[in-house]
């Protein structure tokens, strides 16, 4: 496939959205399966949690590799190859005879599915003008949120009605289809002049704002994604079935779908730091609720609020990452996603022993407390950041900074 410009569009391509959907489905389906895997393989719950934390860790650690490769060989090529390898890993996961094979297969699946979402974001950063990029990112996020919601709901139902192994096989089949569908997606024109792999890494790692965004992503991943993985487990520990627990945590995806539309409306009307503050407040309130009560209504409400936190805070940080180092956008977005999922892996691993001993109030209380400094730091740093000049086609220059406009999407897609 030859490299060429992609016509600007306000919406992500269907094939790109489908790939993101499958990646998110596979990533979040694990939540209602942990107790069933523990019982099915005869292993402790803390070991079953490793299937999730190892996946997240591989997802995060692989990000720099995919970012560099996408900058060097192309966004579409990286997604197509990694989807095929992820499908193979999903098949092995479904057939795994013991915990060691399952964990190994999930590590490979996490590493390969880890290429899809950040590369999709980078693709939109390459092809959609800055003034419309936040909306395109919100549309893609909404599709991924549907995948997230269906993941926990469908995974719980399938595992209870048939077998938990089927939950790993289904996205593997879909990944093969997505890889085939992406064949017609054109490669976008990419920024040049960073001096190869070393230049891409140097441009990112010497940028203090990029490092700031990565740090925020790490904490956000720990607070939101890592801790949220154990919401369904908390319900199942109180004798709620896997299917019902999955439906309850699926409210997170519903919250992302609903609130992402509100973010679309508010983008350009409110400063980005206000959007971040709203998201942080939702996350804090959600974890405060389940710190006090772990009941079905409480988890339903928390899921919705965490979906709102993701829509408001994460979309702003995510789009900030697409603009902070435009000449090495793929590498920057990959480091951002890597930090997010390394943080989520750390939190899931640390939370496993607490969950095994039933200390869910302490677990969710820690997440609630950490949300406060995360939000304050994100608000203050985003208010100070000034983007480099960007032309109307969406390609930022690396020259002098200019004033950060009031509308959050005119100069930077993060808002």
Secondary structure as GFF3:
##gff-version 3
##sequence-region A 1 415
A	DSSP	alpha_helix	14	28	.	.	.	ID=ss1
A	DSSP	three_ten_helix	31	33	.	.	.	ID=ss2
A	DSSP	alpha_helix	34	41	.	.	.	ID=ss3
A	DSSP	alpha_helix	45	61	.	.	.	ID=ss4
A	DSSP	alpha_helix	63	73	.	.	.	ID=ss5
A	DSSP	alpha_helix	75	95	.	.	.	ID=ss6
A	DSSP	alpha_helix	99	127	.	.	.	ID=ss7
A	DSSP	alpha_helix	130	161	.	.	.	ID=ss8
A	DSSP	alpha_helix	165	181	.	.	.	ID=ss9
A	DSSP	three_ten_helix	182	184	.	.	.	ID=ss10
A	DSSP	alpha_helix	196	205	.	.	.	ID=ss11
A	DSSP	alpha_helix	208	220	.	.	.	ID=ss12
A	DSSP	pi_helix	221	226	.	.	.	ID=ss13
A	DSSP	alpha_helix	227	228	.	.	.	ID=ss14
A	DSSP	alpha_helix	231	236	.	.	.	ID=ss15
A	DSSP	alpha_helix	242	249	.	.	.	ID=ss16
A	DSSP	alpha_helix	251	266	.	.	.	ID=ss17
A	DSSP	alpha_helix	272	292	.	.	.	ID=ss18
A	DSSP	alpha_helix	296	309	.	.	.	ID=ss19
A	DSSP	pi_helix	310	314	.	.	.	ID=ss20
A	DSSP	alpha_helix	315	324	.	.	.	ID=ss21
A	DSSP	three_ten_helix	326	328	.	.	.	ID=ss22
A	DSSP	alpha_helix	329	356	.	.	.	ID=ss23
A	DSSP	alpha_helix	360	384	.	.	.	ID=ss24
A	DSSP	beta_strand	388	390	.	.	.	ID=ss25
A	DSSP	beta_strand	396	401	.	.	.	ID=ss26
###
